[in-house]
Amino acid sequence: IPAGIVGLDQYASLYADPPRWFDAGWVDYLAPQLYWNASRPQQDYETLLAWWTSLVAGERYIVAGNYLSELGSAAAWDTAEFERQVALSRAYAGAGSLGNIYFQIEPLRANRDGIRDRFRDVIYATPARPPARPGRAAVFVAPPTLTPDGDGLRIDHPDRAVLRGFVRYTWTEGGWVVRAVLPPDATRVVPGEGDEALSAIRRGGAESLGRRLPR
């Protein structure tokens, strides 16, 4: 649909109407398969991503699909290409682009062209909390209780069975940033240097207020 883009019309060929699914509230997010590299202007990644994010309304969002299986198949499919695609996806975060989904896992398992290392050390070096599902962000979640326990703090929560985990934040000049996402069965945390806080996150993405970690 965007100007300059050519290719298969999925509405005509596959009888699929994702914009309608979005408008009707039948899906929480859409994952368009943006399976082309920068050398394909007729399927330009940014043009397509901008069009898909233009459909976003309310709490729904876009998670771009990326063709990791092509890594190393040609000069245009190097690790820098996936860094570029992730950077573009993040550039549209304010418009509702909230992540990437990769097809498929084998290049990561094999660490093809060092992609697993690149993901860990560069592209995804900072942990992130998942976005809330539509209608879930306002669900009340009790904050964790922190009790002194030796050189650390014991973590307790009244609704641990419904939690996805705990989010540990560190204060920086730019605000609170995620330092780590702890599993729901985490029972202890050792404070580090600087200002820190711990919140609880429920399945579905609703998050509690943060509890400051005493230093």
N, C-alpha and C positions, 0 to 999 in steps of 0.2 A: 504493500500500500504506500509506503513513503516514496516520494519522488526520487527517481534514479535507481530504485531497487527493482530487480527482475527475478523471475523464477516461478516455482510452483505456487499456484493459488490454492491454499489448503482448504478454503471454504468450498471451492468448486471441485477439487480433486479428492479430498478426504472427508468432506461433509462435516468439518469441525469449525466451530464458531467460538473461539476463546473469548473475544470481546463480549459476546453475549453471556458467556458463563460468568465473566467478571461482573458485568452490570447486574446480573440476576442474583449475585451473592452465592453462587453454587460452589465456588472454590475460594480457598483462603489466599492463594497466590498462583501466579502463572510462571512457568519455567520455559520460555521460548528457547528453541534450540538454535543458538547463534554459532553455527558450526563452520565459520569461515575465517580466514586470516586476513591480514591487512592488504594482501595483494589482490583481493577480490572486491573492487569498488562497487560492483553491481549487487553485492550482498554486504555492504559496509556495516561493520559491527556497531559503531557509534550511532549511525543513522537509524538502524533497526532498534537498538536499545532505547534511543530517545522516543521512538514511536511507541514501543511497548510501555514505557513508563508514563506516556501521556494518557494511558488508559487507567492509571492508578487513581483510586478515590477511596477516601476513608482509611481504614486500617489495613487494607489489602496491599500486596506488594509484588514485585517482580524479582525472580531469582534466575539470572541468565544461565543457560546451559552451554557448556564449553566442550570442545571435541578433543579431549586429552589423548585419545587413541592415536591422533595424527602426529603426536610429538615425535620429531626425528624423521618423519617420512619424507620431508623436503626441507630445503633451506628456509622456507618461509615459516615452517612449523618448528621453531626453536623455543627454548624456555623464555626468551625475551618476548615472544608473541603472547604467551599466557600472562606474563607480567603486565603487558600492555592492556590486555583484555580485562584483567582484574582492576587495573588503575582506572579504566573507563567505567567499569561497573561501580566503583567507589565514587567516581566523580558525579554519578547520578543518584547517589544515596538520598539526597534531599528530595528527589522526585519519586522515590519508592523503590530504587534498585538496592536490594538488601542482601546480596550474596551471589554465589556462583555454585553451580552443580556440574560435576565433571563426569563425562562418559569416556572411558570407564576406568576401573581401578587398577588394571594390570600395569600401566606405566608407573604408578606409585609403588606397587608391590616390587617391581623390578628396579626401581629408582633409575629409570631410563633417563639418560643425559643429566643425571643428578637432580631430577625434578623433585623428588621427595625432600632432599636436602634444601633445595631452593624454596620449597613451600615452607618448611620448618623454620629456616633461618632468615628468610627475606620476606616472602609474600604473606605468610601467616605467622610472623614472629610474635605478634601480640594477640593474646586470647580475646575472644569476643563472646558476648551473651547473645542468645538467639532472639529474634524479634517475637513479639507477642502475637498470638493468633487473633484474628478479628473478634472483637467483643470480649477479649480476655484481659486486656491491659488494665482495666479498672477493677478487676477482681481483687478483693482485699487479701493480702498475705501478711501474716504476722512476722515481724523481724526476728532474727535469731537472738537467743539469750547467750551472753558470754560471761563465763565464770572463771576467776583466776584458778589456774591449775599448774603449779610449779612455775616453770619459765614460760608457760603459754596460757592459753585460754581454752576452756571446755566449751564446745558448741552444743547448744540444745535448741530444739524447736518443737512446738506442740503438734505440728502437722507434718512431720517428716515423711510420712508415707505418700504424700501427694507432691513432694518437692522434686524438682529436676536437679537442684543443687544449690550451692551458695556461690555468690560472686564477691571476690575480694577486690577492693578498689584502693588505689593510691592517689593522693592529691598531688597535682602538678600545677604549674603556672597556668596551664590551659584548662584546668578543672579536674574532676575525678576521672581516672582512666582504669580500665580493667587490668588487674595484675594477674588474676588466676580465676578459673571456674572450678570449684571444688565439687566432688560428688555428693549426692544426698546423704550418704552414710558417713560423711566427714564428721569427726567428733572433737577435733582439736586444731588450733591454729596458734602459731608462734608469731607475735608481732615483730615487724621489722622496723626500720628507721623511717621517720617521717609520719605524716598523717595517713591513717588507713581506716577503712570501713568494710563491714561485711553485711551483705544483704542475702535474703532468701529468694529463690526464684521457683515458682510453681510450674508444674507441667502446663503447657499452653502459653508460657512466657510472662505471666504476671509476676511482678517483682515487689518485694517489700521495701520499706524505707531502710536505709543503711544504719547499722549500729557501729559507732566509732570504736576502734580498737585502742584501749589505753596503752600508753607507752611506758 
